[in-house]
Amino acid sequence: MKLTPSKLNSFLMLKLPSAWLCGVRVKHIDKTECEVGVKHRWINQNPFNSMYFAVQAMAAELSTGALVMNKIQSSNAKISMLVAQNKASFSKKATGKIRFSCYDGEKVNEALTKTIETGDGQTFWMKSVGLNEDGVEVSVFEFEWTVKVKSPKQ
């Protein structure tokens, strides 16, 4: 089953309701890139009249994690995924519509191939850049993902 924005947004509503309530939505996904949008609104604001950093983090993580989920699903292997660490930088107030884009699908391919071939867990960094409606960068998030082949149940 191919992951689509509609399927991922339904997943959000059922499994990550806080992200869904804050307006985080997948806009586009393919083999190498994923784009997630979120609009600054009352429910996701901070006291400084911009988007709360955690809402930006949810959208950014989803843009990377959806690519990992998509690759795992298409591999037909039983693989676990987990964020090990993350970094973020903020350069402008996030107001209006913000789009987080990740173009690191090839990094996922390489890590999954290695973990399936060797059975060893793999780690890799993925970057998501948040741009406002004017194309100005508001934040950059980096997530270190770990993937590992699940051991068979004894």
Contact map, one row per residue, 1 for C-alpha under 8 A:
1110000000000000000000000000000000000000000000000000000000000000000000001000000000000000000000000000000000000000000000000000000000000000000000000000000000
1111000000000000000000000000000000000000000000000000000000000000000001000100000000000000000000000000000000000000000000000000000000000000000000000000000000
1111101100000000000000000000100000000000000000000000000000000000000001000000000000000000000000000000000000000000000000000000000000000000000000000000000000
0111111100000000000000000001100000000000000000000000000000000000000000000000000000000000000000000000000000000000000000000000000000000000000000000000000000
0011111110000000000000001111100000000000000000000000000000000000000000000000000000000000000000000000000000000000000000000000000000000000000000000000000000
0001111111000000000000000100000000000000000000000000000000000000000000000000000000000000000000000000000000000000000000000000000000000000000000000000000000
0011111111100000000000000000000000000000000000000000000000000000000000000000000000000000000000000000000000000000000000000000000000000000000000000000000000
0011111111110000000000000100000000000000000000000000000000000000010000000000000000000000000000000000000000000000000000000000000000000000000000000000000000
0000111111111000000100001100000000000000000000000000000000000000000000000000000000000000000000000000000000000000000000000000000000000000000000000000000000
0000011111111100000000000000000000000000000000000000000000000000000000000000000000000000000000000000000000000000000000000000000000000000000000000000000000
0000001111111111000000000000000000000000000000000000000000000000000000000000000000000000000000000000000000000000000000000000000000000000000000000000000000
0000000111111111101100000000000000000000000000000000000000000000000000000000000000000000000000000000000000000000000000000000000000000000000000000000000000
0000000011111111101110000000000000000000000000000000000000000000000000000000000000000000000000000000000000000000000000000000000000000000000000000000000000
0000000001111111100000000000000000000000000000000000000000000000000000000000000000000000000000000000000000000000000000000000000000000000000000000000000000
0000000000111111100000000000000000000000000000000000000000000000000000000000000000000000000000000000000000000000000000000000000000000000000000000000000000
0000000000111111111100000000000000000000000000000000000000000000000000000000000000000000000000000000000000000000000000000000000000000000000000000000000000
0000000000011111111110000000000000000000000000000000000000000000000000000000000000000000000000000000000000000000000000000000000000000000000000000000000000
0000000000000001111111000000000000000000000000000000000000000000000000000000000000000000000000000000000000000000000000000000000000000000000000000000000000
0000000000011001111111110000000000000000000000000000001001100000000000000000000000000000000000000000000000000000000000000000000000000000000000000000000000
0000000010011001111111111000000000000000000000000000000000000000000000000000000000000000000000000000000000000000000000000000000000000000000000000000000000
0000000000001000111111110000000000000000001000000000000000000000000000000000000000000000000000000000000000000000000000000000000000000000000000000000000000
0000000000000000011111110000000000000100001100000000001000000000000000000000000000000000000000000000000000000000000000000000000000000000000000000000000000
0000000000000000001111111000000000001110000000000000000000000000000000000000000000000000000000000000000000000000000000000000000000000000000000000000000000
0000000000000000001111111100000000011110000000000000001001100000000000000000000000000000000000000000000000000000000000000000000000000000000000000000000000
0000100010000000000100111110000000011100000000000000000000100000000000000000000000000000000000000000000000000000000000000000000000000000000000000000000000
0000110110000000000000011111100001111000000000000000000000000110000000000000000000000000000000000000000000000000000000000000000000000000000000000000000000
0000100000000000000000001111100001111000000000000000000000000000000000000000000000000000000000000000000000000000000000000000000000000000000000000000000000
0001100000000000000000000111110011110000000000000000000000000000000000000000000000000000000000000000000000000000000000000000000000000000000000000000000000
0011100000000000000000000111111111100000000000000000000000000000011000000000000000000000000000000000000000000000000000000000000000000000000000000000000000
0000000000000000000000000001111111000000000000000000000000000000001000000000000000000000000000000000000000000000000000000000000000000000000000000000000000
0000000000000000000000000000111110000000000000000000000000000000001001100000000000000000000000000000000010000000000000000000000000000000000000000000000000
0000000000000000000000000000111111000000000000000000000000000000001000000000000000000000000000000000001111000000000000000000000000000000000000000000000000
0000000000000000000000000001111111100000000000000000000000000000001000000000000000000000000000000000111110000000000000000000000000000000000000000000000000
0000000000000000000000000111110111110000000000000000000000000011011000000000000000000000000000000000111000000000000000000000000000000000000000000000000000
0000000000000000000000000111100011111000000000000000000000000010000000000000000000000000000000000011110000000000000000000000000000000000000000000000000000
0000000000000000000000011111000001111100000000000000000000110110000000000000000000000000000000000011100000000000000000000000000000000000000000000000000000
0000000000000000000000111110000000111110000000000000000000100000000000000000000000000000000000001111000000000000000000000000000000000000000000000000000000
0000000000000000000001111000000000011111000000000000000100100000000000000000000000000000000000001110000000000000000000000000000000000000000000000000000000
0000000000000000000000110000000000001111100000000000000000000000000000000000000000000000000000111100000000000000000000000000000000000000000000000000000000
0000000000000000000000000000000000000111110110000110000000000000000000000000000000000000000001111100000000000000000000000000000000000000000000000000000000
0000000000000000000000000000000000000011111110000010000000000000000000000000000000000000000000000000000000000000000000000000000000000000000000000000000000
0000000000000000000000000000000000000001111110000000000000000000000000000000000000000000000000000000000000000000000000000000000000000000000000000000000000
0000000000000000000011000000000000000000111110000000000000000000000000000000000000000000000000000000000000000000000000000000000000000000000000000000000000
0000000000000000000001000000000000000001111111000011001000000000000000000000000000000000000000000000000000000000000000000000000000000000000000000000000000
0000000000000000000000000000000000000001111111111111000000000000000000000000000000000000000000000000000000000000000000000000000000000000000000000000000000
0000000000000000000000000000000000000000000111111111000000000000000000000000000000000000000000000000000000000000000000000000000000000000000000000000000000
0000000000000000000000000000000000000000000011111100000000000000000000000000000000000000000000000000000000000000000000000000000000000000000000000000000000
0000000000000000000000000000000000000000000011111100000000000000000000000000000000000000000000000000000000000000000000000000000000000000000000000000000000
0000000000000000000000000000000000000000000011111110000000000000000000000000000000000000000000100000000000000000000000000000000000000000000000000000000000
0000000000000000000000000000000000000001000011111111000000000000000000000000000000000000000011100000000000000000000000000000000000000000000000000000000000
0000000000000000000000000000000000000001100111001111101100000000000000000000000000000000000011100000000000000000000000000000000000000000000000000000000000
0000000000000000000000000000000000000000000111000111111100000000000000000000000000000000000000000000000000000000000000000000000000000000000000000000000000
0000000000000000000000000000000000000000000000000011111110000000000000000000000000000000000000000000000000000000000000000000000000000000000000000000000000
0000000000000000000000000000000000000000000000000001111111000000000000000000000000000000000000000000000000000000000000000000000000000000000000000000000000
0000000000000000001001010000000000000000000100000011111111100000000000000000000000000000000000000000000000000000000000000000000000000000000000000000000000
0000000000000000000000000000000000000100000000000011111111110000000000000000000000000000000000000000000000000000000000000000000000000000000000000000000000
0000000000000000000000000000000000000000000000000000111111111000000000000000000000000000000000000000000000000000000000000000000000000000000010000000000000
0000000000000000001000010000000000000000000000000000011111111100000000000000000000000000000000000000000000000000000000000000000000000000000000000000000000
0000000000000000001000011000000000011100000000000000001111111110000000000000000000000000000000000001000000000000000000000000000000000000000000000000000000
0000000000000000000000000000000000010000000000000000000111111111000000000000000000000000000000000001100000000000000000000000000111000000000010000000000000
0000000000000000000000000000000000000000000000000000000011111111100000000000000000000000000000000000000000000000000000000000000100000000000010100000000000
0000000000000000000000000100000000010000000000000000000001111111110000000000000000000000000000000000000000000000000000000000000000000000000000000000000000
0000000000000000000000000100000001110000000000000000000000111111111000000000000000000000000000000001110000000000000000000000000100000000000000000000000000
0000000000000000000000000000000001000000000000000000000000011111111100000000000000000000000000000000010100000000000000000000011100000000000000100000000000
0000000000000000000000000000000000000000000000000000000000001111111110000000000000000000000000000000000000000000000000000000000000000000000000000000000000
0000000100000000000000000000100001000000000000000000000000000111111111000000000000000000000000000000000000000000000000000000000000000000000000000000000000
0000000000000000000000000000111111000000000000000000000000000011111111100000000000000000000000000000000010010000000000000000000000000000000000000000000000
0000000000000000000000000000000000000000000000000000000000000001111111110000000010000000000000000000000010010000000000000000000000000000000000000000000000
0000000000000000000000000000000000000000000000000000000000000000111111111000000000000000000000000000000000000000000000000000000000000000000000000000000000
0110000000000000000000000000001000000000000000000000000000000000011111111100000000000000000000000000000000000000000000000000000000000000000000000000000000
0000000000000000000000000000001000000000000000000000000000000000001111111110000000000000000000000000000000011001000000000000000000000000000000000000000000
0000000000000000000000000000000000000000000000000000000000000000000111111111111000000000000000000000000000000001000000000000000000000000000000000000000000
1000000000000000000000000000000000000000000000000000000000000000000011111111100000000000000000000000000000000000000000000000000000000000000000000000000000
0100000000000000000000000000000000000000000000000000000000000000000001111111000000000000000000000000000000000000000000000000000000000000000000000000000000
0000000000000000000000000000000000000000000000000000000000000000000000111111100000000000000000000000000000000000000000000000000000000000000000000000000000
0000000000000000000000000000000000000000000000000000000000000000000000011111110000000000000000000000000000000000000000000000000000000000000000000000000000
0000000000000000000000000000000000000000000000000000000000000000000000011011111000000000000000000000000000000000000100000000000000000000000000000000100000
0000000000000000000000000000000000000000000000000000000000000000000000010001111100000000000000000000000000000000000000000000000000000000000000000000110000
0000000000000000000000000000000000000000000000000000000000000000000000010000111110000000000000000000000000000000000000000000000000000000000000000011110000
0000000000000000000000000000000000000000000000000000000000000000000000000000011111000000000000000000000000000000000000000000000000000000000000000011110000
0000000000000000000000000000000000000000000000000000000000000000000100000000001111100000000000000000000000000000000000000000000000000000000000001111000000
0000000000000000000000000000000000000000000000000000000000000000000000000000000111110000000000000000000000000000000000000000000000000000000000001110000000
0000000000000000000000000000000000000000000000000000000000000000000000000000000011111100000000000000000000000000000000000000000000000000000000111100000000
0000000000000000000000000000000000000000000000000000000000000000000000000000000001111100000000000000000000000000000000000000000000000000000000111100000000
0000000000000000000000000000000000000000000000000000000000000000000000000000000000111110000000000000000000000000000000000000000000000000000000111000000000
0000000000000000000000000000000000000000000000000000000000000000000000000000000000111111000000000000000000000000000000000000000000000000000011110000000000
0000000000000000000000000000000000000000000000000000000000000000000000000000000000001111100000000000000000000000000000000000000000000000000011100000000000
0000000000000000000000000000000000000000000000000000000000000000000000000000000000000111110000000000000000000000000000000000000000000000001111000000000000
0000000000000000000000000000000000000000000000000000000000000000000000000000000000000011111000000000000000000000000000000000000000000000001110000000000000
0000000000000000000000000000000000000000000000000000000000000000000000000000000000000001111110000000000000000000000000000000000000000000011100000000000000
0000000000000000000000000000000000000000000000000000000000000000000000000000000000000000111110000000000000000000000000000000000000000000111000000000000000
0000000000000000000000000000000000000000000000000000000000000000000000000000000000000000011111000000000000000000000000000000000000000000111000000000000000
0000000000000000000000000000000000000000000000000110000000000000000000000000000000000000011111100000000000000000000000000000000000000000010000000000000000
0000000000000000000000000000000000000001000000000110000000000000000000000000000000000000000111110100000000000000000000000000000000010000010000000000000000
0000000000000000000000000000000000000011000000001110000000000000000000000000000000000000000011111100000000000000000000000000000000010000000000000000000000
0000000000000000000000000000000000000011000000000000000000000000000000000000000000000000000001111100000000000000000000000000000000011000000000000000000000
0000000000000000000000000000000000001111000000000000000000000000000000000000000000000000000000111110000000000000000000000000000000011000000000000000000000
0000000000000000000000000000000000001111000000000000000000000000000000000000000000000000000001111111000000000000000000000000000001111000000000000000000000
0000000000000000000000000000000000111100000000000000000000000000000000000000000000000000000000001111100000000000000000000000000011111000000000000000000000
0000000000000000000000000000000000111000000000000000000000110010000000000000000000000000000000000111110000000000000000000000000111100000000000000000000000
0000000000000000000000000000000011110000000000000000000000010010000000000000000000000000000000000011111000000000000000000000000111000000000000000000000000
0000000000000000000000000000000011100000000000000000000000000011000000000000000000000000000000000001111110000000000000000000011110000000000000000000000000
0000000000000000000000000000000111000000000000000000000000000000000000000000000000000000000000000000111110000000000000000000001100000000000000000000000000
0000000000000000000000000000000110000000000000000000000000000001000000000000000000000000000000000000011111110000000000000000011000000000000000000000000000
0000000000000000000000000000001110000000000000000000000000000000001100000000000000000000000000000000011111111000000000000000000000000000000000000000000000
0000000000000000000000000000000100000000000000000000000000000000000000000000000000000000000000000000000111111100000000000000000000000000000000000000000000
0000000000000000000000000000000000000000000000000000000000000000000000000000000000000000000000000000000111111110000000000001010000000000000000000000000000
0000000000000000000000000000000000000000000000000000000000000000001100100000000000000000000000000000000111111111000000000001000000000000000000000000000000
0000000000000000000000000000000000000000000000000000000000000000000000100000000000000000000000000000000011111111100000000000000000000000000000000000000000
0000000000000000000000000000000000000000000000000000000000000000000000000000000000000000000000000000000001111111110000000000000000000000000000000000000000
0000000000000000000000000000000000000000000000000000000000000000000000000000000000000000000000000000000000111111111000000111000000000000000000000010000000
0000000000000000000000000000000000000000000000000000000000000000000000110000000000000000000000000000000000011111111100000100000000000000000000000010000000
0000000000000000000000000000000000000000000000000000000000000000000000000000000000000000000000000000000000001111111110000000000000000000000000000000000000
0000000000000000000000000000000000000000000000000000000000000000000000000000000000000000000000000000000000000111111111110100000000000000000000000000000000
0000000000000000000000000000000000000000000000000000000000000000000000000000000000000000000000000000000000000011111111111100000000000000000000000011100000
0000000000000000000000000000000000000000000000000000000000000000000000000000100000000000000000000000000000000001111111110000000000000000000000000000100000
0000000000000000000000000000000000000000000000000000000000000000000000000000000000000000000000000000000000000000111111100000000000000000000000000000000000
0000000000000000000000000000000000000000000000000000000000000000000000000000000000000000000000000000000000000000011111110000000000000000000000000000000000
0000000000000000000000000000000000000000000000000000000000000000000000000000000000000000000000000000000000000000011111111000000000000000000000000001100000
0000000000000000000000000000000000000000000000000000000000000000000000000000000000000000000000000000000000000000011101111100000000000000000000000001100000
0000000000000000000000000000000000000000000000000000000000000000000000000000000000000000000000000000000000000000001000111110000000000000000000000111100000
0000000000000000000000000000000000000000000000000000000000000000000000000000000000000000000000000000000000000011011000011111000000000000000000000111000000
0000000000000000000000000000000000000000000000000000000000000000000000000000000000000000000000000000000000000010000000001111100000000000000000011110000000
0000000000000000000000000000000000000000000000000000000000000000000000000000000000000000000000000000000000110010000000000111110000000000000000011100000000
0000000000000000000000000000000000000000000000000000000000000000000000000000000000000000000000000000000000000000000000000011111000000000000001111000000000
0000000000000000000000000000000000000000000000000000000000000001000000000000000000000000000000000000010100100000000000000001111100000000000001111000000000
0000000000000000000000000000000000000000000000000000000000000001000000000000000000000000000000000000011100000000000000000000111110000000000111100000000000
0000000000000000000000000000000000000000000000000000000000011011000000000000000000000000000000000001111000000000000000000000011111000000000111000000000000
0000000000000000000000000000000000000000000000000000000000010000000000000000000000000000000000000011110000000000000000000000001111100000111110000000000000
0000000000000000000000000000000000000000000000000000000000010000000000000000000000000000000000000111100000000000000000000000000111110000111100000000000000
0000000000000000000000000000000000000000000000000000000000000000000000000000000000000000000000000111000000000000000000000000000011111111111000000000000000
0000000000000000000000000000000000000000000000000000000000000000000000000000000000000000000001111110000000000000000000000000000001111111110000000000000000
0000000000000000000000000000000000000000000000000000000000000000000000000000000000000000000000011110000000000000000000000000000000111111000000000000000000
0000000000000000000000000000000000000000000000000000000000000000000000000000000000000000000000000000000000000000000000000000000000111111000000000000000000
0000000000000000000000000000000000000000000000000000000000000000000000000000000000000000000000000000000000000000000000000000000000111111100000000000000000
0000000000000000000000000000000000000000000000000000000000000000000000000000000000000000000000000000000000000000000000000000000000111111110000000000000000
0000000000000000000000000000000000000000000000000000000000000000000000000000000000000000001100000000000000000000000000000000000011110011111100000000000000
0000000000000000000000000000000000000000000000000000000000000000000000000000000000000000011111000000000000000000000000000000000011110001111100000000000000
0000000000000000000000000000000000000000000000000000000000000000000000000000000000000001111100000000000000000000000000000000000011100000111110000000000000
0000000000000000000000000000000000000000000000000000000000000000000000000000000000000001110000000000000000000000000000000000001111000000111111000000000000
0000000000000000000000000000000000000000000000000000000010011000000000000000000000000111100000000000000000000000000000000000001110000000001111100000000000
0000000000000000000000000000000000000000000000000000000000000000000000000000000000000111000000000000000000000000000000000000111100000000000111110000000000
0000000000000000000000000000000000000000000000000000000000001001000000000000000000111110000000000000000000000000000000000000111000000000000011111000000000
0000000000000000000000000000000000000000000000000000000000000000000000000000000000111100000000000000000000000000000000000011110000000000000001111100000000
0000000000000000000000000000000000000000000000000000000000000000000000000000000011111000000000000000000000000000000000000011110000000000000000111110000000
0000000000000000000000000000000000000000000000000000000000000000000000000000000011110000000000000000000000000000000000001111000000000000000000011111000000
0000000000000000000000000000000000000000000000000000000000000000000000000000001111000000000000000000000000000011001000001110000000000000000000001111100000
0000000000000000000000000000000000000000000000000000000000000000000000000000001110000000000000000000000000000000001000111100000000000000000000000111110000
0000000000000000000000000000000000000000000000000000000000000000000000000000111100000000000000000000000000000000001100111000000000000000000000000011111000
0000000000000000000000000000000000000000000000000000000000000000000000000000011100000000000000000000000000000000000000000000000000000000000000000001111100
0000000000000000000000000000000000000000000000000000000000000000000000000000000000000000000000000000000000000000000000000000000000000000000000000000111110
0000000000000000000000000000000000000000000000000000000000000000000000000000000000000000000000000000000000000000000000000000000000000000000000000000011111
0000000000000000000000000000000000000000000000000000000000000000000000000000000000000000000000000000000000000000000000000000000000000000000000000000001111
0000000000000000000000000000000000000000000000000000000000000000000000000000000000000000000000000000000000000000000000000000000000000000000000000000000111
